[in-house]
Amino acid sequence: MHYRYLGSTGIQISQLCMGTMTFGNEADIRESGALFRRCRDAGINIFDCANVYNNGLAEEILGQLIASCRDELIVTSKGWGQMSGDINARGSSRRNLIASVEASLKRLRTSWIDIYFLHRFDPHTSLEETLCALDDLVSQGKIRYIGASNFAAWQLATALGVSALHDWARLVCIQPMYNLVKRQAEVEILPHAQAAGLGVLSYNPLGGGLLTGKYGQRIEPSEHRLGRVVTYSRRYGDEWMLAAAVKYVDFARTNGYNPVSLAVAWAAAHPAVTAPIIGARNTAQLEDSLNALEIEMTSELYDRLAALTPTPPPATDRTEDLKP
């Protein structure tokens, strides 16, 4: 395992980040413990969570698991999502963020969260209110750094400007979706992260399962998330994506690669990405993602894989400026 600096924070994190969305759902507490221990054995020191993962259960399980090694870990969580029937228990208002952080700290059994992400951009709350509240939480020591997930580049730039204007704690890390069939982040989000010195924990390196080889030309209802969860079937259900995934899996297997390992290695190879977030239901499944560390992602291999899916047009739409 190699370690990389997270943006300009001075913190070093493992080149893979473990996501805990399965904790308390596909992985019960016993399996979650096995996943955690395997990650630690592999050298992973960063674990990503969110308050809405299984309605707080993922945080509770993670809190139990980190107790004996809390000081050695980078633990993240997120706020924004609905956690109760209270109409105000969502969004990025000062009211909700402070309550969400307090609740996450209790579930995680810790006195601080290393990186606290805004799970989404909140169009109903001013960034001044949101960032001021987060700055207060940083000053109180309840969170160490702040990040943003699912923000557009202009939203990131605006947030950084607001923080700089008021001398508040700034965003240090982002979480964009990024994989072979979802490459929009290449246009502005990843270049902006590089220019602004932001760490990047990209998510969905396997395209919600699309790039694992479990599917063919159609997504059928199944036990797998892509066929079971409407959000994922909509996100990855376009015909061209399914066709590209078939080509990708064929390429991987023909050239002696496990499709899971290769997809994770490709996402990790982008120069702006600090670490892709991996996930698993069990330790056997986890091994395929960990094996991405064994793949030498040469520029030639990277380009051959990228050629299997459309390159998104540049931000200016001057497609004639793309490399031939």
NORQUI-V780576 format. One record per residue. N is the residue number from 1. SS is DSSP state (~ for helix, > for strand, _ for the rest). PHI is phi in radians with two decimals (none if undefined). OMEGA is omega in degrees with one decimal (none if undefined). Layout:
n:N ss:SS phi:PHI omega:OMEGA
n:N ss:SS phi:PHI omega:OMEGA
//
This chain:
n:1 ss:_ phi:none omega:173.3
n:2 ss:_ phi:-1.77 omega:-178.5
n:3 ss:> phi:-2.18 omega:-176.3
n:4 ss:> phi:-2.24 omega:176.2
n:5 ss:> phi:-1.24 omega:179.6
n:6 ss:_ phi:-1.52 omega:-177.9
n:7 ss:_ phi:0.98 omega:-179.1
n:8 ss:_ phi:-1.86 omega:-175.6
n:9 ss:_ phi:-1.33 omega:-172.1
n:10 ss:_ phi:1.52 omega:177.2
n:11 ss:_ phi:-1.43 omega:175.1
n:12 ss:> phi:-1.84 omega:179.3
n:13 ss:> phi:-2.13 omega:178.0
n:14 ss:> phi:-1.13 omega:-176.5
n:15 ss:_ phi:-1.27 omega:169.3
n:16 ss:> phi:-2.23 omega:176.3
n:17 ss:> phi:-1.97 omega:-179.8
n:18 ss:> phi:-1.63 omega:174.4
n:19 ss:> phi:-1.55 omega:-172.8
n:20 ss:_ phi:-2.02 omega:-179.1
n:21 ss:_ phi:-1.06 omega:-179.4
n:22 ss:_ phi:-1.41 omega:-176.8
n:23 ss:> phi:-1.11 omega:179.5
n:24 ss:_ phi:1.53 omega:176.9
n:25 ss:_ phi:-2.20 omega:177.5
n:26 ss:_ phi:-1.09 omega:177.2
n:27 ss:> phi:-1.93 omega:177.6
n:28 ss:_ phi:-1.26 omega:-173.6
n:29 ss:~ phi:-1.08 omega:-180.0
n:30 ss:~ phi:-1.20 omega:179.8
n:31 ss:~ phi:-1.19 omega:176.6
n:32 ss:~ phi:-1.05 omega:177.1
n:33 ss:~ phi:-1.10 omega:178.3
n:34 ss:~ phi:-1.14 omega:177.3
n:35 ss:~ phi:-1.09 omega:179.9
n:36 ss:~ phi:-1.03 omega:-177.4
n:37 ss:~ phi:-1.14 omega:178.0
n:38 ss:~ phi:-1.13 omega:177.3
n:39 ss:~ phi:-1.11 omega:179.6
n:40 ss:~ phi:-1.13 omega:177.3
n:41 ss:~ phi:-1.06 omega:-179.6
n:42 ss:~ phi:-1.38 omega:178.6
n:43 ss:_ phi:1.78 omega:178.3
n:44 ss:_ phi:-1.23 omega:-179.1
n:45 ss:_ phi:-2.14 omega:179.7
n:46 ss:> phi:-2.28 omega:-177.6
n:47 ss:> phi:-2.20 omega:-175.2
n:48 ss:> phi:-1.82 omega:-178.7
n:49 ss:_ phi:-2.44 omega:176.8
n:50 ss:_ phi:-2.78 omega:-178.9
n:51 ss:_ phi:-1.09 omega:-175.9
n:52 ss:_ phi:-1.43 omega:179.3
n:53 ss:~ phi:-1.14 omega:-178.8
n:54 ss:~ phi:0.95 omega:175.8
n:55 ss:~ phi:0.94 omega:176.0
n:56 ss:~ phi:1.67 omega:-176.8
n:57 ss:~ phi:-1.17 omega:178.7
n:58 ss:~ phi:-1.07 omega:177.3
n:59 ss:~ phi:-1.13 omega:-179.8
n:60 ss:~ phi:-1.08 omega:179.9
n:61 ss:~ phi:-1.16 omega:179.1
n:62 ss:~ phi:-1.06 omega:179.0
n:63 ss:~ phi:-1.04 omega:177.4
n:64 ss:~ phi:-1.17 omega:-173.9
n:65 ss:~ phi:-1.29 omega:-175.3
n:66 ss:~ phi:-1.52 omega:-170.5
n:67 ss:_ phi:-0.94 omega:-174.0
n:68 ss:_ phi:-1.48 omega:-176.9
n:69 ss:_ phi:-2.46 omega:-173.9
n:70 ss:~ phi:-0.94 omega:-175.4
n:71 ss:~ phi:-1.18 omega:-178.3
n:72 ss:~ phi:-1.60 omega:-169.3
n:73 ss:_ phi:-2.01 omega:167.8
n:74 ss:> phi:-1.82 omega:-176.9
n:75 ss:> phi:-2.01 omega:178.8
n:76 ss:> phi:-2.02 omega:168.6
n:77 ss:> phi:-2.60 omega:-174.6
n:78 ss:> phi:-2.44 omega:174.2
n:79 ss:> phi:-2.33 omega:178.0
n:80 ss:_ phi:2.59 omega:-171.5
n:81 ss:_ phi:-1.25 omega:-179.4
n:82 ss:_ phi:-1.18 omega:-178.5
n:83 ss:_ phi:-2.09 omega:178.1
n:84 ss:_ phi:-2.79 omega:179.1
n:85 ss:_ phi:-1.36 omega:178.4
n:86 ss:_ phi:-1.11 omega:-177.2
n:87 ss:_ phi:-1.07 omega:-179.0
n:88 ss:_ phi:-1.71 omega:-179.0
n:89 ss:_ phi:-1.54 omega:176.5
n:90 ss:_ phi:-2.86 omega:177.5
n:91 ss:_ phi:1.53 omega:-173.6
n:92 ss:_ phi:-1.94 omega:175.0
n:93 ss:_ phi:-1.23 omega:174.7
n:94 ss:~ phi:-0.97 omega:-178.5
n:95 ss:~ phi:-0.99 omega:-175.4
n:96 ss:~ phi:-1.29 omega:-177.3
n:97 ss:~ phi:-1.13 omega:179.7
n:98 ss:~ phi:-1.11 omega:178.7
n:99 ss:~ phi:-1.14 omega:-178.7
n:100 ss:~ phi:-1.16 omega:179.1
n:101 ss:~ phi:-1.11 omega:179.4
n:102 ss:~ phi:-1.03 omega:-179.3
n:103 ss:~ phi:-1.20 omega:178.9
n:104 ss:~ phi:-1.15 omega:178.1
n:105 ss:~ phi:-1.05 omega:178.6
n:106 ss:~ phi:-1.15 omega:-178.8
n:107 ss:~ phi:-1.15 omega:-179.4
n:108 ss:~ phi:-1.41 omega:179.6
n:109 ss:_ phi:0.97 omega:-178.7
n:110 ss:_ phi:-2.41 omega:178.9
n:111 ss:_ phi:-1.69 omega:177.3
n:112 ss:_ phi:-2.65 omega:172.7
n:113 ss:> phi:-1.97 omega:-173.9
n:114 ss:> phi:-1.15 omega:177.2
n:115 ss:> phi:-2.30 omega:178.8
n:116 ss:> phi:-1.95 omega:-175.4
n:117 ss:> phi:-1.73 omega:162.1
n:118 ss:> phi:-1.34 omega:-171.7
n:119 ss:_ phi:-1.20 omega:177.1
n:120 ss:_ phi:-2.60 omega:172.5
n:121 ss:_ phi:-1.34 omega:-179.2
n:122 ss:_ phi:-1.83 omega:-177.7
n:123 ss:_ phi:-1.27 omega:-176.0
n:124 ss:_ phi:-1.72 omega:-177.9
n:125 ss:_ phi:-2.21 omega:-179.8
n:126 ss:_ phi:-1.16 omega:176.9
n:127 ss:~ phi:-1.09 omega:177.9
n:128 ss:~ phi:-1.06 omega:179.3
n:129 ss:~ phi:-1.12 omega:-178.1
n:130 ss:~ phi:-1.07 omega:-174.5
n:131 ss:~ phi:-1.26 omega:175.4
n:132 ss:~ phi:-1.15 omega:178.0
n:133 ss:~ phi:-1.10 omega:179.2
n:134 ss:~ phi:-1.16 omega:176.8
n:135 ss:~ phi:-1.08 omega:177.0
n:136 ss:~ phi:-1.07 omega:-179.9
n:137 ss:~ phi:-1.16 omega:174.4
n:138 ss:~ phi:-1.15 omega:179.8
n:139 ss:~ phi:-1.05 omega:179.1
n:140 ss:_ phi:-1.39 omega:179.2
n:141 ss:_ phi:1.40 omega:-178.8
n:142 ss:_ phi:-1.41 omega:169.3
n:143 ss:> phi:-2.27 omega:-177.6
n:144 ss:> phi:-1.63 omega:-178.8
n:145 ss:> phi:-2.46 omega:177.8
n:146 ss:> phi:-2.07 omega:179.8
n:147 ss:> phi:-2.48 omega:-179.4
n:148 ss:> phi:-2.41 omega:178.4
n:149 ss:> phi:-2.00 omega:176.0
n:150 ss:_ phi:1.15 omega:175.5
n:151 ss:_ phi:-1.54 omega:169.0
n:152 ss:_ phi:-1.32 omega:-178.2
n:153 ss:~ phi:-1.06 omega:-179.2
n:154 ss:~ phi:-1.16 omega:177.9
n:155 ss:~ phi:-1.22 omega:175.8
n:156 ss:~ phi:-1.10 omega:-178.6
n:157 ss:~ phi:-1.09 omega:178.6
n:158 ss:~ phi:-1.11 omega:179.3
n:159 ss:~ phi:-1.08 omega:178.8
n:160 ss:~ phi:-1.11 omega:178.4
n:161 ss:~ phi:-1.16 omega:179.0
n:162 ss:~ phi:-1.10 omega:179.6
n:163 ss:~ phi:-1.11 omega:179.9
n:164 ss:~ phi:-1.14 omega:-179.2
n:165 ss:~ phi:-1.05 omega:-175.5
n:166 ss:~ phi:-1.75 omega:-177.3
n:167 ss:_ phi:1.03 omega:175.8
n:168 ss:_ phi:-1.70 omega:175.0
n:169 ss:_ phi:-0.99 omega:-175.9
n:170 ss:_ phi:-1.74 omega:171.2
n:171 ss:> phi:-1.04 omega:177.3
n:172 ss:> phi:-2.07 omega:-172.5
n:173 ss:> phi:-2.67 omega:177.2
n:174 ss:> phi:-2.24 omega:177.3
n:175 ss:> phi:-2.25 omega:175.0
n:176 ss:_ phi:-1.69 omega:170.0
n:177 ss:> phi:-1.25 omega:-179.3
n:178 ss:_ phi:-2.78 omega:174.5
n:179 ss:> phi:-2.83 omega:-173.7
n:180 ss:_ phi:-1.09 omega:179.6
n:181 ss:_ phi:-1.84 omega:175.0
n:182 ss:> phi:-2.22 omega:-171.7
n:183 ss:_ phi:-2.00 omega:-178.4
n:184 ss:~ phi:-1.02 omega:-179.1
n:185 ss:~ phi:-1.05 omega:-179.7
n:186 ss:~ phi:-1.16 omega:-172.3
n:187 ss:_ phi:-1.28 omega:-177.1
n:188 ss:_ phi:-2.33 omega:-173.3
n:189 ss:~ phi:-1.14 omega:-178.2
n:190 ss:~ phi:-1.20 omega:174.8
n:191 ss:~ phi:-1.07 omega:178.4
n:192 ss:~ phi:-1.13 omega:178.3
n:193 ss:~ phi:-1.05 omega:178.5
n:194 ss:~ phi:-1.09 omega:-177.2
n:195 ss:~ phi:-1.17 omega:-176.8
n:196 ss:~ phi:-1.62 omega:-179.9
n:197 ss:_ phi:1.23 omega:-179.8
n:198 ss:_ phi:-1.66 omega:170.8
n:199 ss:> phi:-1.28 omega:-178.6
n:200 ss:> phi:-2.29 omega:170.8
n:201 ss:> phi:-1.89 omega:-176.6
n:202 ss:> phi:-1.39 omega:-178.3
n:203 ss:> phi:-2.13 omega:-177.2
n:204 ss:_ phi:1.07 omega:179.5
n:205 ss:_ phi:-1.09 omega:179.8
n:206 ss:_ phi:-1.73 omega:179.6
n:207 ss:~ phi:1.04 omega:179.6
n:208 ss:~ phi:1.12 omega:-178.7
n:209 ss:~ phi:1.86 omega:-177.2
n:210 ss:~ phi:-1.04 omega:-174.4
n:211 ss:~ phi:-1.62 omega:-178.4
n:212 ss:~ phi:-1.57 omega:-177.0
n:213 ss:_ phi:1.65 omega:-179.2
n:214 ss:_ phi:-1.41 omega:-172.5
n:215 ss:_ phi:-2.08 omega:175.7
n:216 ss:_ phi:-1.92 omega:-177.7
n:217 ss:_ phi:-1.44 omega:179.4
n:218 ss:_ phi:-2.38 omega:174.3
n:219 ss:_ phi:-1.69 omega:178.7
n:220 ss:_ phi:-1.81 omega:174.2
n:221 ss:_ phi:-0.97 omega:-175.7
n:222 ss:_ phi:-2.75 omega:177.2
n:223 ss:_ phi:-1.31 omega:-179.3
n:224 ss:_ phi:-1.39 omega:-173.4
n:225 ss:~ phi:-1.01 omega:-176.1
n:226 ss:~ phi:-1.11 omega:178.5
n:227 ss:~ phi:-1.63 omega:-173.4
n:228 ss:~ phi:-1.78 omega:-173.9
n:229 ss:_ phi:-1.80 omega:-175.8
n:230 ss:~ phi:-1.03 omega:-179.5
n:231 ss:~ phi:-0.97 omega:-177.2
n:232 ss:~ phi:-1.33 omega:179.3
n:233 ss:~ phi:-1.16 omega:175.5
n:234 ss:~ phi:-1.25 omega:-177.3
n:235 ss:~ phi:-1.19 omega:-173.3
n:236 ss:~ phi:-2.15 omega:-174.3
n:237 ss:_ phi:-1.69 omega:179.4
n:238 ss:_ phi:-1.12 omega:-176.8
n:239 ss:~ phi:-1.02 omega:-178.0
n:240 ss:~ phi:-1.16 omega:177.8
n:241 ss:~ phi:-1.17 omega:178.8
n:242 ss:~ phi:-1.08 omega:179.1
n:243 ss:~ phi:-1.14 omega:179.3
n:244 ss:~ phi:-1.14 omega:179.7
n:245 ss:~ phi:-1.13 omega:177.5
n:246 ss:~ phi:-1.09 omega:178.4
n:247 ss:~ phi:-1.11 omega:-179.3
n:248 ss:~ phi:-1.10 omega:-178.7
n:249 ss:~ phi:-1.07 omega:178.0
n:250 ss:~ phi:-1.10 omega:177.7
n:251 ss:~ phi:-1.05 omega:-177.2
n:252 ss:~ phi:-1.05 omega:-175.9
n:253 ss:~ phi:-1.22 omega:178.8
n:254 ss:~ phi:-1.11 omega:-177.8
n:255 ss:_ phi:-1.73 omega:172.2
n:256 ss:_ phi:1.43 omega:179.9
n:257 ss:_ phi:-1.91 omega:167.8
n:258 ss:_ phi:-1.34 omega:-176.9
n:259 ss:~ phi:-1.00 omega:179.5
n:260 ss:~ phi:-1.13 omega:-178.5
n:261 ss:~ phi:-1.04 omega:-176.4
n:262 ss:~ phi:-1.20 omega:179.7
n:263 ss:~ phi:-1.12 omega:178.1
n:264 ss:~ phi:-1.15 omega:179.9
n:265 ss:~ phi:-1.10 omega:179.5
n:266 ss:~ phi:-1.14 omega:-179.8
n:267 ss:~ phi:-1.09 omega:-179.0
n:268 ss:~ phi:-1.23 omega:-173.0
n:269 ss:~ phi:-1.40 omega:178.2
n:270 ss:_ phi:-1.10 omega:-174.0
n:271 ss:_ phi:-1.08 omega:179.5
n:272 ss:_ phi:-1.48 omega:-174.4
n:273 ss:_ phi:-1.43 omega:175.7
n:274 ss:_ phi:-1.36 omega:178.4
n:275 ss:> phi:-2.80 omega:170.8
n:276 ss:> phi:-1.33 omega:177.4
n:277 ss:> phi:-1.59 omega:178.0
n:278 ss:> phi:-1.80 omega:178.2
n:279 ss:_ phi:-2.68 omega:-179.2
n:280 ss:_ phi:-2.88 omega:175.2
n:281 ss:_ phi:-1.56 omega:-178.0
n:282 ss:_ phi:-2.71 omega:-175.3
n:283 ss:~ phi:-1.20 omega:177.9
n:284 ss:~ phi:-1.10 omega:178.2
n:285 ss:~ phi:-1.19 omega:-179.3
n:286 ss:~ phi:-1.07 omega:-176.0
n:287 ss:~ phi:-1.00 omega:-179.4
n:288 ss:~ phi:-1.07 omega:178.0
n:289 ss:~ phi:-1.23 omega:178.3
n:290 ss:~ phi:-1.10 omega:-179.4
n:291 ss:~ phi:-1.21 omega:173.8
n:292 ss:~ phi:-1.04 omega:-179.5
n:293 ss:~ phi:-1.14 omega:-177.3
n:294 ss:~ phi:-1.55 omega:-176.7
n:295 ss:_ phi:-1.55 omega:174.2
n:296 ss:_ phi:-1.51 omega:-177.6
n:297 ss:_ phi:-1.53 omega:178.0
n:298 ss:_ phi:-1.25 omega:177.8
n:299 ss:~ phi:-1.10 omega:179.1
n:300 ss:~ phi:-1.16 omega:179.2
n:301 ss:~ phi:-1.13 omega:179.4
n:302 ss:~ phi:-1.01 omega:-178.3
n:303 ss:~ phi:-1.18 omega:178.8
n:304 ss:~ phi:-1.13 omega:177.4
n:305 ss:~ phi:-1.22 omega:179.7
n:306 ss:~ phi:-1.06 omega:-179.0
n:307 ss:_ phi:-1.20 omega:-179.9
n:308 ss:_ phi:-1.35 omega:-179.2
n:309 ss:_ phi:-2.30 omega:-177.9
n:310 ss:_ phi:-1.13 omega:172.1
n:311 ss:_ phi:-1.39 omega:-178.3
n:312 ss:_ phi:-1.13 omega:-179.9
n:313 ss:_ phi:-1.13 omega:-179.8
n:314 ss:_ phi:-1.17 omega:-175.5
n:315 ss:_ phi:-1.03 omega:-179.6
n:316 ss:_ phi:-1.47 omega:-176.1
n:317 ss:_ phi:1.16 omega:174.9
n:318 ss:_ phi:-1.48 omega:-176.6
n:319 ss:~ phi:-1.10 omega:178.3
n:320 ss:~ phi:-1.18 omega:179.6
n:321 ss:~ phi:-1.54 omega:177.4
n:322 ss:_ phi:-1.18 omega:178.2
n:323 ss:_ phi:-1.06 omega:179.7
n:324 ss:_ phi:-1.16 omega:none
//
